[in-house]
Amino acid sequence: MRRHLARALAVGVAAALIPLVSPVSATADNVVIGGFPVDISKSPWTVALSSRDRFGGTRAGQFCGGVVVDRSRVLTAAHCMSAAVLGAPPGQVPDLKVITGRTDLMSAQGKEIPVAATWVNPTYNSLTNAGDFAVLTLASPLPASSVIGMAAAGDPAYQPGTQATVYGWGDTTGAADYERSLRGANLQVLQDNACGKAYPGGLDGKYQPASMLCAGMPQGGHDACQGDSGGPLVAMGRLIGLVSWGSGCGQPGSPGVYTRVSEAVKALSGGR
């Protein structure tokens, strides 16, 4: 089943918001699928998006991830800002915040910064997931040490076989087992033709290399999952992808699909 990777509401309306996923067959190791614990000091650019009004106090209202790309701007997935996820347009969600500097969502570590403005890529296609990125402007700036550089088109970090790491607080098993502490999982950037074969079209979606890339492991077992949407995929110390969509979580032959950040680089450098 095709999946978006924003977190569903915990009670009652989960099925109405986001397709449920089946449990993975590979061992999940109680972390982001196939991953390991990460202290936020090692990835200070990784942030959580929060709305307690919408998602409750459990896990500080976290529903998606994001990444700090300059001191006042966070990049995330466009579908995280949809009314289907938030219950209203983002400008009408008064408690929309970015949680920064926090490993454990239930701790008092770090800061919760209100979102002052949102911009959703106007070419985002919710049916194909092409162009799945949005920008959140923060009410107060973050330190320069929180910012990660974005890989432009042609950067060697996009080369197939490159080791990459995805970060998030999402589901650890594919069965709605959400983590309260940050996790990472090591993946490989895959060739476009392999991604195209995995997602040729139909119910599982169609891979479009101009605006997407995919990453995983041939045997499965390493992946992002529900609640990780908008979170960073990092290679060679640079941001190359945002968690976007896929089929199942950590299943062999169904790698995770990410927004290709070079598309966002073009938009942020002069497209808007």
SVG drawing of the C-alpha trace seen along z (x, -y; Angstrom):
<svg xmlns="http://www.w3.org/2000/svg" viewBox="-13 -36 44 47">
<polyline fill="none" stroke="black" stroke-width="0.4" points="0.0,0.0 1.3,-3.5 2.1,-5.5 2.6,-9.1 4.9,-9.5 3.2,-12.1 2.0,-10.8 -1.7,-10.0 -3.8,-11.1 -3.4,-8.7 -7.1,-8.1 -10.1,-7.5 -9.4,-9.2 -6.0,-7.7 -7.5,-5.8 -9.1,-9.0 -5.9,-10.9 -3.1,-8.5 -3.1,-5.0 -2.1,-2.4 0.9,-0.3 1.4,3.4 4.1,4.5 7.5,5.1 8.9,8.6 12.5,7.5 13.7,6.9 13.2,3.3 15.4,3.2 13.0,0.9 14.2,-2.2 13.5,-4.1 13.3,-1.0 16.6,0.7 18.3,-2.2 20.0,-3.5 19.6,-6.3 20.9,-9.7 21.6,-12.6 20.3,-15.9 23.8,-17.4 25.0,-15.1 22.2,-16.3 21.2,-19.8 19.5,-20.6 16.9,-17.9 13.6,-19.3 10.2,-18.1 6.9,-19.7 4.3,-20.0 0.7,-20.8 -0.7,-19.8 -4.1,-21.0 -4.2,-18.6 -2.1,-15.7 -2.4,-15.9 0.3,-16.2 1.7,-12.7 5.1,-13.1 4.8,-16.9 2.3,-16.9 4.9,-15.7 3.5,-14.7 6.3,-15.4 10.0,-16.1 11.9,-19.0 15.4,-20.3 17.0,-23.7 18.4,-25.2 19.1,-28.7 18.7,-30.4 15.1,-31.3 13.8,-28.6 12.9,-25.0 12.4,-22.7 9.8,-20.0 7.4,-17.9 4.5,-19.8 2.1,-17.1 2.8,-17.8 1.2,-21.2 -1.9,-19.8 -5.4,-20.3 -5.7,-16.5 -2.9,-16.3 -3.3,-19.5 -7.1,-19.7 -6.9,-23.2 -4.6,-25.3 -1.3,-25.9 -2.0,-29.6 -5.0,-28.6 -3.2,-26.3 -2.3,-28.7 -0.1,-26.3 2.1,-25.1 5.6,-25.0 9.1,-23.7 10.8,-21.8 14.6,-22.2 17.5,-21.0 15.5,-18.1 16.4,-14.4 13.5,-13.1 10.3,-14.8 8.9,-14.6 11.9,-16.4 12.3,-20.1 15.5,-20.2 15.8,-22.7 13.1,-25.2 9.7,-25.2 9.5,-28.1 6.3,-29.3 6.0,-29.2 5.5,-32.7 4.8,-31.9 4.5,-28.9 5.2,-28.5 4.2,-25.4 5.8,-24.6 3.1,-25.8 4.1,-23.0 3.6,-20.2 1.3,-17.5 -0.5,-15.7 -1.4,-12.9 2.1,-12.1 4.0,-13.5 6.3,-15.4 7.7,-18.6 6.9,-17.6 8.5,-20.4 7.5,-23.4 9.3,-26.1 8.5,-27.2 9.7,-30.7 10.4,-30.8 9.4,-33.5 12.9,-33.7 16.2,-32.6 18.4,-29.6 22.1,-29.6 24.2,-29.1 25.4,-25.8 21.9,-24.4 22.0,-24.9 22.9,-22.2 23.9,-22.9 21.7,-21.7 23.2,-19.7 22.6,-21.3 22.1,-19.5 25.3,-17.6 26.6,-17.2 28.4,-13.9 26.3,-13.1 23.5,-12.1 25.6,-9.4 24.1,-5.8 25.9,-3.8 26.6,-6.8 25.9,-6.1 23.2,-8.3 21.4,-8.6 17.7,-9.4 16.6,-10.9 13.2,-11.0 11.0,-10.3 8.6,-8.1 7.2,-4.6 9.8,-2.0 8.1,1.2 5.4,0.2 2.7,0.9 2.3,-2.6 5.1,-2.1 6.3,-5.7 9.5,-6.7 9.9,-9.7 13.6,-9.9 15.4,-10.7 16.6,-7.8 18.7,-7.5 19.0,-4.7 21.9,-4.2 20.8,-3.7 22.3,-3.7 21.3,-6.1 19.8,-3.8 20.0,-4.1 17.0,-5.8 16.3,-2.7 16.0,-0.6 13.6,-3.1 11.6,-3.2 11.3,0.6 10.1,0.5 7.5,-2.2 6.5,-2.0 3.0,-3.5 -0.3,-2.2 -1.4,-2.0 2.2,-2.1 2.9,-5.4 5.3,-6.4 8.9,-7.3 9.9,-10.6 13.7,-11.1 13.5,-14.8 12.1,-15.6 12.6,-12.4 15.4,-10.0 15.1,-6.8 17.3,-5.1 17.2,-1.8 19.0,1.5 18.6,4.4 17.4,6.7 15.1,4.1 14.9,3.6 16.2,0.0 13.8,-2.8 11.8,-5.8 8.2,-5.2 5.0,-7.0 5.8,-10.2 9.2,-10.8 7.8,-12.8 9.8,-16.0 12.8,-14.7 16.3,-14.8 18.2,-12.4 21.9,-13.4 24.9,-12.2 28.5,-13.6 27.4,-16.1 24.8,-17.7 21.0,-17.5 20.0,-15.5 16.4,-14.4 13.3,-14.9 11.2,-11.9 8.2,-11.8 6.5,-8.4 6.9,-4.7 5.2,-1.4 5.2,0.2 8.2,-0.3 11.5,1.4 10.2,4.0 12.6,5.6 12.1,4.2 10.2,1.1 12.7,-1.6 11.8,-4.9 11.2,-7.8 12.5,-11.2 12.1,-14.7 15.2,-15.5 16.6,-18.6 18.2,-20.1 14.7,-21.0 14.2,-22.9 17.6,-24.6 16.4,-26.1 13.2,-27.4 14.9,-28.9 17.7,-30.5 15.4,-32.4 12.2,-30.6 10.1,-32.3"/>
</svg>
